[in-house]
Amino acid sequence: MTILVIGLIVFFTIHSVSIINHNWRIQLVKNIGVMPWQAIYSIVSIIGFVMIVYGFGLARTHPVVLYSPPNWLHHITMVLMIPVFPMLLATYLPGRIQTTLKHPMLAATKLWAFAHLLANGTLADVLLFGTFLVWAVVDRISLKHRTTDAVPVAIRSKLNDTLVIVIGLALYAVFVLGLHKWLIGVPILK
């Protein structure tokens, strides 16, 4: 569990620099340059992410059960997960979906984390998904009080919404039909 917790701290510390002190981050980027900042951000994020994945895997070998969700919540989770991939894609393919959600990646993260908290009740699950959920909520609130950096995206188009939905649903199907089991070790369809 320790590796999971340290991984979460490392990952979310670097991801929270703008939440904590956006002006300091802007000044830091001006002082060291965009590329060095992106390199530091990427390296720290990858280290944190690897620790999260490894620590979560270790924690699953000796689960501490906090609650046992009923089976029907598994089905609710599957339904809640349907829009997650389209929302993620809407971050980079601007259209009406992106405009409506404003911050589609954060919306996807919140929905993904909440859905997984419904279906999973171990301490490791609550730490992992709960931390992502709390961070996404705090980040979304903080975005109301700070300027955002431009994210490289495709050209705005009505076709983008169609692409987001079609590709997003295809990715969802791939996850349901086996990729989740292959990557995470947990089959969705039982």
N, C-alpha and C positions, 0 to 999 in steps of 0.2 A: 504494500500500500504506500510505502514511503516514496518509492520511485514515481508512482502515479501522482502523488501530491506535489513532489518537487517538479515534475514535468508540467503540471498545471500551473504552478507558480511561474516557472520560466516562460512558458508559452504565453500566459496572460499578462505577465509583466510587460513584455515587449509589445503586446497587442494593446496595452492600456496606456502607453506613453501619451498619446494624444488626449485620452480621457482625463488623465491626471494633470498634465500641463502641456496643452497644445502649443502655446507660445514658445516654451522651452524646446519642443521638438522642432518647430520651425527654425529657431535660432541655431540649433544643433545641425540641422541639414544645411543651413547657410554656411556654417563654419567648416564642416567636414566635406560637404558636397552630397549630391543626391545619390550617386553610385555607391560611395562608401556606406552611407546610411542604409541603402537598400541591401547591401551585402551583409552588414551587421544584423539588420532586421531579419533577413532570410536565414542566416546561420543560427541565430538564437531561436527563431521560430522552429526550424527543423530539429534542433537539439531538443527543444521542449516537446515537439510532436512525437519524436522517436521515444522519448521517455514516457510520454502519456501512453502510447501504444504498448510499449514493453511493460510498463507498470500496470496497465489495465489487464493485460494478459496474465501477469503474475497474480494479481488480485483475484482474478476469476478462478484460479486453482484452489483458493481457500475462501469461498464467498462468505461474507457476513450478511445474512438476510435481515433487512429492515422491515420489509413488507412483501407479501406475496400477492401480486395482482391477479385478479380473476382472468380466466382465459379470454373472455369477451373483450377485454381491453387490448389484447393482441390485435384483434380485428379493427378496433378503433384506431390503433396506431398505424396499421396498414393504410387505412383511409386517410388519416391525417398526413401521411408521408407522400401521398400522390402529388400535391403541388410543390413539394420541396425542390425537386430537380428543376422544374420550370422556373421557379423563383431564383434559384442559383444562376441559371443561364440568363435570366432577365437582367442580371447585373451587367453583363457584357454585350447584350443585344438589346439596345434601347428601343422601346416602343411604349404602347399604352400600359402594359403590365409594369414596366419599370417606373413610369410616371406615377401610376396609381400607388405602388408600394413605396416609392421614394428611395428606400434602401432595401432592395430585394434580398441581398445576401444576409443581412441581419434578420429580416423576416423569416427567411428559410432556416437560419440557425435557431431562432426561437421556436419555430414549429417543430423542427427536427428534435431538439432537446426535450421539449415538452412531451412530444409523442413517445419518445424513448423512456421518459420518466414514468409514463403511464404503464408501460409494459415490463419494466425492469425494476426490481426492488432491492438489489444488493447495495451495500455501502459504496462499492466501487462505481456502480451505475449512478447513484445519487451524486457522488463527487464529480464524476465526469460530466454527465448531462446537466446536472444542477449548476455547475460552474459555467458551462457554455451558455445556459439560459440566463443566468444572472448577468454575465458579461454582456451578452447581446442586448439585454434590456437597458443596462447602464450605458452602453455605447450609443444606443439609439437615443436615449434621453440627452446624452452629452452632445450629440450632433445638432441638437436644437440651439446650442449655445456656442458653436464653433463653425468655422469654415471647413469645408472638406476639400481634399485633394482630388484632382481630376483622375478618374480611373480610365485607362485606355479601353475604349469600346468601339464597336462597329458603328457604321453610319446609321442614324435613326431611320427606321423604315417600318411600314405596316407589316411587311413580310416577317420581320423579326419576331413579332408575337406568335405567328404561326410556327416559326422555327423553334421558338422557346417551348411551346406546348408539345409539338411533335417529338423533338429530340429529348425533352425532359421526360415525357411519358415513356419513351423508348428506354431511357436510362433507368427509370423506375422499374420497368418490366425486367430488364437485365439483372438488376439487383434482386428483385423478388425471385426470379427463376434460378438464381444460383450464385451471383457475384457476391452477395452479402455473406453467404456461407463460406465461399472461397476466401474472401478478405478477412472476415470477422470470426468465422468459425461457428456462426449461429445461423441455421436455416430459417428462412422466413415462413416458407410453406412447410407445415408439419404434417 
